[in-house]
């Protein structure tokens, strides 16, 4: 994108700096995901929002960067990288694993976010752990197919799948072994975004995020499954803008 800042490290800032920008929206993808998850959402955001896309290790230009030992150390490193950008008003949209990582980031920031949008992730007290990260490559590929969100042509091409699966496996290990006892609650509003047909998130698991903020709490359902935001990003963008305006 013309005028965009270079792709390197944790953070991608695809929009050129502008005086109309008054809030940064950090966007954190799912396990194994890339900033590309948000590619259809970004054009729908108004100019006053500066999207900041988080790219964890092991993908895109970070393909050779080492994976983290646990989600806590990952959140610590992300907090260090993001610190210079958190001095101005900011909010966060985290999807699936990105919601857990985003909540941990919010707890580490001296300046609280204006809003947390946590998507497709059960509340910490319902954290299930699991053994997906221990599956063989074929079974892990079938899990990606079940959830959606990964292009079928990638799953059908062994050479592409070999590039994708290490980050997927590493991220599943991080989220499945996460010690889901965050150090506290946030004070900002939390909105839970949920696909009505998501097979991995019940209404109760979503509602119980209300225990993790002393501020306002809201659940926003959307048509679709675990990757509802890829099915139709327009209502997602509208909900973000309405809450942040």
C-alpha positions in Angstrom: 0.0 0.0 0.0 1.4 3.3 -1.0 2.7 5.4 1.9 2.4 2.4 4.3 5.2 1.8 6.8 7.4 -1.2 6.1 6.5 -4.7 7.2 8.8 -5.7 10.0 8.6 -6.9 13.6 5.4 -7.3 15.5 3.3 -4.4 14.1 2.0 -3.5 10.7 0.6 0.0 10.2 -1.0 -0.1 6.7 -2.4 3.4 6.7 -0.1 6.5 6.3 -0.1 8.8 9.3 -2.8 11.4 9.1 -3.9 14.3 11.4 -7.5 12.9 11.3 -6.4 9.7 13.1 -7.5 9.8 16.7 -7.5 6.2 17.8 -5.4 3.1 17.2 -7.1 -0.2 16.8 -4.8 -3.1 17.4 -6.0 -6.2 15.5 -4.8 -9.7 16.7 -5.4 -12.8 14.6 -6.2 -16.4 15.5 -3.8 -19.3 16.1 -1.6 -19.5 13.1 -3.2 -16.5 11.6 -1.7 -13.5 9.9 -2.7 -9.8 9.5 -4.4 -10.9 6.3 -7.4 -12.0 8.5 -8.4 -8.3 8.6 -7.8 -7.5 4.9 -11.6 -7.2 4.1 -12.3 -5.3 7.3 -9.7 -2.5 7.0 -11.2 -0.7 4.0 -14.5 -0.4 5.9 -13.0 1.5 8.8 -13.2 5.3 8.8 -10.1 7.5 8.4 -10.0 8.5 12.1 -9.2 4.9 13.1 -5.5 3.8 12.6 -5.4 0.0 12.3 -2.3 -1.6 13.8 -2.0 -5.2 12.8 -0.2 -7.7 15.0 2.0 -10.3 13.3 3.3 -13.0 15.7 6.5 -15.0 15.0 6.6 -17.7 12.4 4.7 -16.1 9.5 5.1 -13.6 6.7 8.4 -11.8 7.0 8.8 -13.3 10.5 8.9 -16.8 9.2 12.3 -17.5 10.8 11.6 -15.8 14.1 11.5 -18.2 17.1 8.2 -19.2 18.7 7.5 -18.4 22.3 7.5 -20.8 25.1 4.2 -19.7 26.5 1.4 -17.1 26.0 2.7 -15.1 29.0 6.1 -14.5 27.4 4.4 -13.7 24.1 2.2 -11.1 25.7 5.3 -9.6 27.4 7.1 -9.3 24.1 4.1 -7.8 22.4 3.6 -5.3 25.2 7.2 -4.1 24.8 6.8 -3.8 21.0 3.5 -2.0 21.3 4.4 0.3 24.2 5.4 3.4 22.0 2.0 3.2 20.3 -0.1 2.8 23.5 0.6 6.4 24.8 -2.3 7.6 22.5 -5.9 6.4 22.7 -6.2 2.8 21.6 -8.6 -0.1 21.4 -8.2 -3.8 20.5 -9.9 -6.4 18.4 -8.6 -9.9 19.0 -10.0 -13.0 17.3 -9.9 -16.4 18.9 -6.3 -16.8 20.3 -5.9 -13.1 19.5 -8.6 -12.4 22.1 -6.7 -14.1 24.9 -3.4 -12.4 23.8 -5.2 -9.1 23.5 -6.6 -9.3 27.0 -3.2 -10.1 28.4 -1.8 -7.1 26.5 -4.5 -4.8 28.0 -3.5 -5.9 31.5 0.1 -4.9 30.8 -0.5 -1.5 29.4 -0.1 1.5 31.7 -2.8 3.3 29.6 -6.0 1.2 29.5 -7.6 0.7 26.2 -10.8 2.6 25.3 -12.5 -0.7 24.4 -11.7 -4.4 24.1 -13.4 -6.4 21.3 -12.9 -10.0 22.1 -14.0 -12.4 19.3 -14.7 -16.1 19.2 -13.0 -16.9 22.5 -14.4 -18.4 25.7 -14.0 -16.5 29.0 -10.9 -17.6 30.9 -12.8 -19.6 33.5 -14.1 -21.8 30.6 -10.7 -22.3 29.1 -10.6 -25.9 27.8 -6.9 -26.5 27.0 -6.7 -29.4 24.6 -4.3 -31.4 22.5 -4.7 -30.1 19.0 -1.1 -29.0 19.0 -0.1 -32.7 19.4 -2.0 -33.9 16.3 -0.2 -35.1 13.3 -0.1 -32.9 10.2 -3.0 -34.6 8.5 -5.3 -34.3 11.6 -4.2 -30.7 12.2 -5.1 -29.9 8.6 -8.6 -31.4 9.1 -9.0 -29.2 12.2 -8.3 -26.1 10.2 -10.8 -27.3 7.6 -13.4 -27.8 10.3 -13.1 -24.3 11.6 -12.8 -22.6 8.3 -10.7 -19.4 7.8 -7.9 -21.2 5.9 -8.0 -21.2 2.1 -8.8 -24.7 0.9 -6.1 -24.5 -1.7 -3.5 -24.1 1.0 -4.8 -27.2 2.8 -4.7 -29.1 -0.5 -1.1 -28.2 -1.4 1.5 -30.0 0.8 4.3 -27.4 0.1 2.1 -24.5 1.3 0.7 -26.5 4.2 4.3 -27.2 5.3 4.8 -23.4 5.6 1.6 -22.8 7.5 1.5 -25.7 10.0 4.5 -24.8 12.2 2.9 -21.5 13.2 -0.5 -23.1 13.7 0.9 -25.9 15.9 3.1 -23.4 17.9 0.1 -21.1 18.5 -2.2 -24.0 19.5 0.4 -25.1 22.0 0.5 -21.5 23.4 -3.3 -21.2 23.8 -3.9 -24.8 24.9 -1.3 -24.5 27.6 -2.2 -21.0 28.7 -2.5 -20.5 32.4 -5.9 -18.9 32.1 -5.8 -17.0 35.3 -5.2 -13.4 34.2 -3.6 -11.1 36.7 -6.7 -8.9 37.1 -9.7 -7.3 35.4 -9.8 -4.4 33.0 -11.8 -1.2 33.6 -12.7 -0.5 30.0 -15.8 -1.7 28.1 -15.7 -5.2 26.7 -17.7 -6.3 23.7 -17.8 -10.0 22.8 -18.2 -10.7 19.1 -19.6 -14.2 18.5 -20.7 -16.1 15.4 -24.0 -17.6 16.1 -22.9 -20.9 14.4 -19.5 -21.1 16.0 -19.1 -24.7 17.1 -16.4 -23.8 19.7 -18.1 -21.0 21.7 -21.4 -21.3 23.7 -23.5 -18.3 24.8 -22.6 -19.0 28.4 -18.8 -19.1 27.6 -19.2 -15.7 25.9 -21.3 -14.1 28.6 -19.0 -14.9 31.4 -16.4 -12.5 30.0 -18.5 -9.9 32.0 -16.6 -11.0 35.1 -13.4 -9.6 33.6 -14.2 -6.0 33.5 -15.5 -3.4 35.9 -16.8 -1.4 32.9 -19.7 -1.9 30.5 -20.2 -5.2 28.9 -21.9 -6.2 25.6 -22.3 -9.3 23.5 -22.7 -8.8 19.7 -23.8 -11.8 17.7 -23.2 -12.1 14.0 -24.4 -14.5 11.4 -21.8 -17.2 10.6 -19.4 -19.5 12.3 -16.0 -19.2 13.9 -14.7 -17.0 11.1 -17.9 -14.9 10.8 -15.8 -11.8 10.0 -14.7 -13.3 6.7 -18.3 -14.2 5.7 -19.5 -10.6 6.0 -17.1 -7.9 7.4 -19.6 -5.0 7.0 -21.6 -5.5 10.1 -18.4 -6.2 12.1 -16.9 -2.9 10.9 -20.2 -1.1 11.7 -20.2 -2.6 15.3 -16.6 -1.5 15.8 -17.3 2.1 14.6 -20.5 2.4 16.6 -18.8 1.4 19.8 -15.7 3.6 19.3 -17.5 6.7 18.0 
